[in-house]
Amino acid sequence: MMTPRSGRQLALSHHDYQAEIATVGATLRALRHRGRDLVVPFDADEVRPAYRGATLAPWPNRIVDGRYRLGDVELQLPLTEPERGHALHGLLGWADFAVRTTLDSTVEPDRVVLAATIEPQTGYPFRVEVEVEYRLDDDGLSQTVTARNLGADAAPWGTGPHPYLVGGPGNVDDWTLLLPASEVLTVTEDRLIPTGVEPVDAHPEWDFRMPRPIQDVFIDHAFTGLDRTDDLAEVRVTASDGTGVSMSWDRGCPWVQIHTADNPTLPAAHRAGLAVEPMTCPPDAFNSGVDLVTLAPGDAHSASWRIRAI
């Protein structure tokens, strides 16, 4: 049989949860609880749309103009967001990850580990191994991304996921959002270039510290200043009956990108899910240095997050 366009398909299950993982991009292709979608799915033999469910590495979001400096050296990355002229969402979005084997089996019923290596290349002359673990348990799906620097030089690093959460029937306009963030990174309207961190008090349209309906609000911004309970930040997207989906993460991700998935040219995808992307660093961190991880040779770095049903 031919391999589907999204790669090898790995089915995980645990009690009321089922997940489908695709090896291209170490992608979360589907996640359901008692048959209810918690993320916007796509077909196994479909080219993954809009980075839906992909693992972002070695940077999340954008590097402006695809250009950054390390010491006295200026590096230029391929411009993978040509309409805005940026390098978008890292280098592994279309890599086919290998499945790590265990002593007993390749894939456990509720857990899988995938791995790929970023080889030295123009714009990113570093060798970094990336390992992605997905695990289902009673509290939903956890994902952990671990980077290991296999090279001889320190490497800049950042990561995050790209799920589109589904709050319930309808679309984004029908759901209520809880986003415990006191600050927002403002951007230019045309190219989404960061301009500065401002309090959400100055932008009440993006203040969801108290849950309220999203309605027709447009969001494509990174947020920080996250309130936490038991060291965890949590975003909730819920339907009118109170059911929905939650995403939580620890202090390893001080940022979260929120996007209302506005795409009126594709009615089936337009505001069909809310992108919630915990990030270890903000957009353009390779230039700003804000919360950017520097991986020394031989060092490792891990970040994790969880999606669960409400």
C-alpha positions in Angstrom: 0.0 0.0 0.0 1.2 3.5 -0.7 2.0 5.7 2.2 -0.6 8.5 2.7 0.4 12.0 1.9 0.7 12.9 5.6 3.0 10.0 6.3 2.7 6.9 8.3 -0.4 6.8 10.5 -0.1 6.0 14.2 -3.3 5.4 16.2 -3.2 5.9 20.0 -6.1 5.2 22.4 -6.7 5.4 26.2 -10.1 5.0 27.7 -12.3 7.8 26.1 -9.5 9.4 24.1 -8.3 8.6 20.6 -5.4 10.3 18.7 -4.1 10.0 15.2 -0.4 11.0 14.7 1.1 11.5 11.2 4.8 11.1 10.8 5.3 14.0 8.4 6.0 17.0 10.7 5.3 14.8 13.8 1.7 16.0 13.3 -1.3 15.6 15.6 -3.8 14.8 12.8 -6.8 14.1 15.0 -7.8 14.0 18.7 -11.2 12.9 20.0 -12.8 12.4 23.3 -15.9 10.1 23.3 -16.1 10.7 19.5 -16.0 14.5 19.9 -13.3 16.4 18.0 -10.9 18.4 20.2 -8.8 19.7 17.3 -9.6 20.4 13.7 -8.7 17.1 11.9 -7.6 16.5 8.4 -7.5 13.4 6.2 -4.6 11.0 6.2 -4.1 11.3 2.5 -4.4 15.1 2.5 -1.4 17.5 2.3 -1.6 19.0 5.8 -3.3 22.4 5.6 -2.1 25.5 7.4 0.5 23.7 9.6 -2.5 22.1 11.3 -1.2 20.0 14.2 2.5 20.3 13.2 5.5 20.3 15.5 7.4 23.6 15.1 11.2 23.5 15.4 13.9 24.9 15.7 11.7 28.0 15.9 8.0 28.7 16.2 6.2 31.5 14.4 8.3 33.8 12.2 11.9 35.0 11.6 11.5 38.4 10.0 12.9 38.4 6.4 14.4 35.0 7.3 17.5 36.8 8.4 19.4 36.9 11.8 22.8 37.3 13.2 25.0 35.1 15.3 28.0 37.0 16.5 29.5 38.6 13.4 27.8 36.2 11.0 24.6 37.0 9.2 22.5 34.0 8.3 19.7 33.8 5.7 17.0 31.2 5.8 14.6 30.2 3.0 11.5 32.4 2.9 8.8 29.9 3.5 6.1 32.5 4.0 6.6 34.3 0.6 3.5 36.5 0.8 5.0 38.2 3.9 8.7 37.5 3.2 9.5 35.5 6.4 10.8 32.1 7.4 7.9 30.4 9.0 7.5 27.7 11.7 11.0 26.1 11.5 12.6 23.4 9.4 10.8 20.2 10.2 7.2 20.8 9.0 7.6 18.5 6.0 10.2 16.1 7.4 9.1 12.5 7.8 9.9 11.5 11.4 11.1 8.0 12.2 9.3 6.0 14.8 11.5 5.2 17.7 11.3 1.5 18.7 11.1 0.1 22.2 12.2 -3.3 23.5 8.8 -4.7 23.0 7.1 -2.9 20.1 7.3 0.0 17.7 4.2 1.8 19.0 2.5 1.3 22.4 -1.3 1.6 22.5 -1.2 5.0 24.3 2.3 6.3 23.4 4.6 6.9 20.5 8.1 8.5 20.2 9.1 10.1 16.8 12.6 11.5 15.9 14.2 13.5 13.1 17.5 15.3 12.8 17.9 18.9 11.5 21.1 18.6 9.4 23.4 21.6 9.0 22.2 23.8 6.1 22.1 27.3 4.7 20.7 29.6 7.4 20.9 27.0 10.2 24.4 25.4 10.2 23.7 23.2 13.2 22.9 19.5 13.8 20.0 19.1 16.2 18.1 15.9 16.9 14.4 16.4 17.7 12.4 13.8 19.6 8.6 14.1 19.9 6.7 12.0 22.4 2.9 11.8 22.3 1.1 10.1 25.2 -2.5 9.6 26.1 -3.7 9.1 29.7 -6.8 9.8 31.8 -6.1 13.6 31.5 -5.8 13.8 27.8 -2.9 14.0 25.3 0.5 15.3 26.3 3.3 16.2 23.9 6.9 16.6 24.8 9.5 17.9 22.4 13.2 17.4 23.2 16.1 18.8 21.3 19.7 17.5 21.5 22.6 19.4 20.0 24.7 16.8 18.2 27.1 19.4 16.7 30.2 21.3 17.7 28.6 24.8 17.9 26.0 26.3 20.1 22.6 26.4 18.3 19.6 28.8 18.7 16.4 26.9 19.6 12.7 27.3 20.1 9.7 25.1 19.7 5.9 24.8 20.0 2.9 23.0 18.6 0.2 24.2 16.1 -3.2 22.6 17.0 -6.5 24.2 16.1 -8.8 23.6 19.1 -12.5 22.9 18.6 -14.7 24.3 21.4 -17.9 22.6 20.2 -20.5 22.9 17.4 -20.2 25.8 15.0 -17.0 27.8 14.7 -14.8 30.2 16.5 -17.5 32.9 16.6 -19.7 30.6 18.7 -17.2 29.8 21.4 -16.1 31.3 24.7 -12.3 31.9 25.3 -10.4 32.0 28.6 -6.9 33.4 27.9 -5.0 34.3 31.1 -2.6 36.7 29.5 -1.9 40.3 30.6 0.3 41.3 27.7 0.2 41.1 23.9 2.9 41.4 21.3 1.7 43.9 18.8 2.6 43.5 15.1 2.4 45.4 11.9 -0.9 44.8 10.0 0.7 43.8 6.7 3.6 41.6 7.5 3.0 40.8 11.2 6.4 42.1 12.2 6.6 42.5 16.0 6.5 46.1 17.3 6.4 45.8 21.1 4.8 44.2 24.1 1.8 46.1 25.5 -0.7 45.5 28.2 -4.0 43.9 27.1 -5.7 46.7 29.1 -4.7 48.9 26.1 -6.3 46.4 23.7 -9.5 45.3 25.3 -10.6 43.4 22.2 -7.8 40.9 23.0 -8.4 40.8 26.8 -9.9 37.4 27.6 -8.6 37.1 31.2 -12.3 36.7 32.1 -14.0 34.2 29.8 -16.2 35.8 27.1 -17.5 34.9 23.7 -15.0 35.4 20.8 -17.7 36.5 18.4 -16.1 38.2 15.4 -12.9 39.3 17.1 -9.8 38.7 14.9 -6.7 37.5 16.7 -3.3 36.5 15.3 -1.0 37.6 18.1 1.4 36.2 20.7 0.6 36.7 24.4 2.6 36.6 27.5 2.3 37.7 31.2 0.5 34.4 31.8 -1.4 33.8 35.1 -0.7 30.2 36.3 -2.3 27.8 38.7 0.0 25.1 40.2 2.7 26.4 37.8 0.4 25.8 34.8 -1.1 28.3 32.3 -4.3 27.1 30.8 -6.4 28.3 27.8 -10.0 27.1 27.6 -12.3 27.1 24.6 -15.9 26.2 25.4 -19.3 25.9 23.8 -22.5 27.3 25.2 -23.2 24.2 27.3 -19.8 24.5 29.1 -18.2 21.6 27.3 -15.0 22.2 25.3 -11.3 21.8 25.3 -8.4 22.9 27.4 -4.7 23.4 26.6 -2.1 23.8 29.5 1.6 24.1 29.8 4.3 24.9 32.3 6.8 27.8 32.6 9.0 26.3 29.8 6.6 28.1 27.4 6.2 31.8 28.5 4.4 32.7 25.3 1.3 31.5 23.4 0.2 32.4 19.9 -3.6 32.7 19.4 -5.1 32.7 15.9 -8.7 32.7 14.9 -7.9 31.0 11.6 -9.5 33.7 9.4 -9.5 32.5 5.8 -12.6 33.6 3.9 -11.3 32.2 0.6 -11.6 28.7 2.1 -15.1 28.6 3.7 -14.6 25.1 5.1 -11.5 26.2 7.1 -12.5 29.8 7.8 -12.6 30.2 11.7 -13.1 26.4 12.0 -10.8 26.2 15.0 -8.8 28.4 17.3 -5.0 28.0 17.0 -3.5 27.8 20.4 0.3 27.5 20.2 2.4 27.5 23.5 5.9 28.7 22.5 9.3 28.7 24.2 10.0 32.0 22.6 8.1 34.8 20.8 8.0 35.6 17.1 11.4 36.7 15.7 13.3 35.5 18.8 16.3 34.7 16.6 16.7 38.5 16.3 15.4 39.8 19.6 16.9 37.1 21.7 13.9 37.2 24.0 13.5 33.8 25.7 15.6 32.2 23.0 17.2 28.9 24.1 20.9 28.5 23.3 21.8 24.8 23.0 25.4 24.1 23.9 27.1 21.2 22.2 25.8 18.0 23.8 23.0 19.8 25.7 19.3 18.9 25.6 16.1 21.0 26.1 12.5 19.8 26.6 9.1 21.5 26.5 5.7 20.0 26.9 2.0 20.8 26.8 -1.4 19.0 27.2 -4.8 19.0 25.5 -7.8 17.6 27.4 -11.6 17.6 27.1 -13.7 19.8 29.3 
